[in-house]
Amino acid sequence: MSRIVVGPFNRVEGDLEVTLDVEKGVVREARVSASLYRGFEQLLLGRPAADVLAIAPRICGICSVSQSLAAAAVLRAAQPIAPAHNGLIATNIAHAAENIADHLTHFYVFFMPDFARAAYAGRAWHEATEARFKAVAGAALREALPARARLLETMGLIAGKWPHSLAFRPGGVTRALALGDEMRLLALIADFRSFLERALFSAPLDAVIGLSSAQELDGFAEGPGAAGDFATFIRIARDLGLEEMGAGPGLLLSAGAYLGSQGHRFPAGLLDCATALLREPPLSRVEEDVSHAYMRDTAADPARAETLPDMRREGAYSFAKAPRLEGRAVEVGALARQAVAGHPLIRDLLARRGASNVFARIVARVLEIALLTRAMEDWTRAVAPSEPYCVADAPLVDGPFVGFVEAARGTLGHWASFRDGQIERYQIIAPTTWNFSPRDAAGNPGPLERALEGLDVGEAGATNVAVQHIVRSFDPCMVCTAH
Amino acid sequence: MTKAHDDFTLLWLQAGSCGGCTMAALERGASGWFEELRSFGIRLLWHPSLSEETGEEARAILARVERGEERLGALCIEGSILHGPEGTGLFNKLSGTGRSMLDWARALAPRADYCVAVGSCAAFGGVPAGAPDPTDASGLQYSGVDMGGALGPDYRSRKGLPVVNVSGCAPHPGWIMETLLALSLGRFTRADMDDYGRPRIFADHLAHHGCSRNEFYEFKASAEDFSERGCLMEHLGCKATQAVGDCNQRAWNGGGSCTQAGSTCIACTSPGFEATRGVHRTPKIGGIPVGLPLDMPKAWFVALAALSKSATPKRVRENARSDRIARGPTPGAEKKT
């Protein structure tokens, strides 16, 4: 048995270290370590409650809107107000823009460049892939980054700037959109759609949204969408067998995404991949285990827990706690969200393998880019002229509350207790805390740790590119993970 | 293609960061940030979110820079430098190296022609340094307003500059890129920095300059609740008259700014901005805001405010409390009222 440490594990958000125990070329055990602790939960205690709207987004520069919205959600839970309809719409447009930008950055900046690596020289697709996707230098980046920047101009209109905006309130947003703003939004979204239909899909959005099976997906990649970057990925994935890599823990969670007056656009649910059983997620039964975290013992219930570091804890190897739902590790993210929402293509991809995998994770993210671009258009057209964008705050009720949102990378929860308008307790469980959790007290590994087990890395060991694909397929955000 | 010089190298590292400064930089350039760097001969040696090299390959690049085998034009560090626990820096190890970012920053900064703190965390400590400062966080050369930080007050880069503090949370992409460009062209000197080491590119301005709510400010026609169009200073905590930045003179994300969005300025370019409690409330004594515009004598402010309030046109007064423009500036209409 040999032990290999991979780090700095880059082209992820934040800093990641992965330790692999390899026996006869096969990964026996993996340990995933979050190597940064900033103490955000401690920073919030004792502050006036609404200050969380200024502090929480700064947990993460990548999903800052999601952090803002989870904070707004927990504040809203503590006061008897209903948010303004238009406020929810503007919030959803901004949130979708952030989530699309994250998915797009993941595809073009983090994930695809691995196929341009010298390890794949000699594959029929390598030369063209290198020219288009090589890290920093690839031609695709000259299109994708400006398209991303243009999409984020929606933030200029709604949130003032990105990342780190103070525009999101429990009752809506701080700026009403006038008619001219609505038209500018539509123009921005149209620009972005045209980038997608030209470069990423080489096909109309509806052709992607309407795909209903793996077979149709392959047909799309060989047929109408063949010239797009998505098709390039599909062909490479088939050649390398990405569908057989990186099986997840079998449970997929979504807390429900994009709240509207009629509920969530993508509903909440917990899906068991093996049985295809879908049920309401028992979110009151989330617990966090600190047995392998550099953390002091504390309550398992996030509503009563603290996050205080202890570097001397025996057996600890990460600053991340291990969240568990009814005692089990679960996977979160675009794949979970679209599987729970019942998108037929995603359900078919899961059914083929009986588990989540590298291929399905990437497809779900790219599919969500198409779904959300369309949703942004719908929302913009659903603005109610002359109705308000923000409902004023009411005094906070004392007690424990919780707020959930779906960030790009999955379920984000904020647990808070308020007393006399101040923050008494605050706990955060971020998407990558779920996906990249360390082991729990029973020795059960986190989702990535399990996904790496059994991988044949052969002579290449840590430099085996499959390790890179599996890790990056989760699109980890390490700055959120331990926060 | 403008190639001003050969190969100005850039190494970007993330310490106790949220990654937001990198996200901001990626908004640059009509053909993207990478193309912009390339067009000015700025070569990215390594960036944790962007480069191909990982693990051992990345460690080899850092080792070459540390040994002086690779010339380093600019060392950009994003994120607070965490000294805890107990001075070890172990709350933030650079993974795979067994060494803290505190250690890496001290090892690499002397090798760099210029050292750039990207964002208020690397400049002054930022949000992680807020009470109770759980990780003993500082900036590279400041802890809040005090000189020192991780590198010490006497640190100078190879070209003789203290740390260049591109503050902001996150900074405008333009502040980052224009500073890097001026450095790479040899056009940036000590005289181009203010007293806190911030580039005067943005620090010679106040965030208030050019604010779209200017008319409301002039008449002290104030918003009292969120999503109203009036001035945000009197009631909602806006610090744009006290914070440096050309925030309202250049577009953020195509046309926004914090005050434009009605969400108030929290002075994120200032050392210690994270210490404010009750960010959306203007602290007042006797009805007068405690934080007055920089350089403005209090008596004058009070007198002018009273005068302008009494002269506020109906249009301005009405619009200040509305979420959309309730009354447009019809020529002649004001005379009739």
Interface residues (C-beta under 8 A of the other chain):
Chain A: V5 V6 G7 P8 F9 N10 R11 V12 E13 G14 D15 L16 E17 S33 S35 L36 Y37 R38 G39 F40 Q42 L43 G46 R47 P48 A50 D51 L53 A54 I55 R58 I59 C60 G61 I62 S64 T105 V109 F110 P113 A116 R117 K134 A135 V136 A137 L141 R142 A144 L145 P146 R148 A149 R150 L152 E153 T154 M155 G156 L157 I158 A159 G160 K161 W162 P163 H164 S165 L166 A167 R169 G171 G172 V173 T174 R175 A176 A178 L188 P309 M311 F319 S386 P388 Y389 C390 A392 A462 T463 Q468 C477 V479
Chain B: Q14 G16 S17 C18 G19 G20 C21 T22 M23 A24 L26 E27 R28 G29 A30 S31 G32 W33 F34 E35 L44 H47 P48 S49 L50 S51 E52 E53 T54 G55 E56 A58 R59 S80 L82 P85 L90 F91 N92 K93 L94 S95 G96 T97 G126 V127 P128 G130 A131 P132 P134 T135 A137 C169 A170 D225 F226 S227 A251 W252 N253 G254 G255 G256 S257 C258 T259 Q260 A261 G262 S263 T264 I266 C268 E274 R277 G278 V279 H280 R281 D323 R324 I325
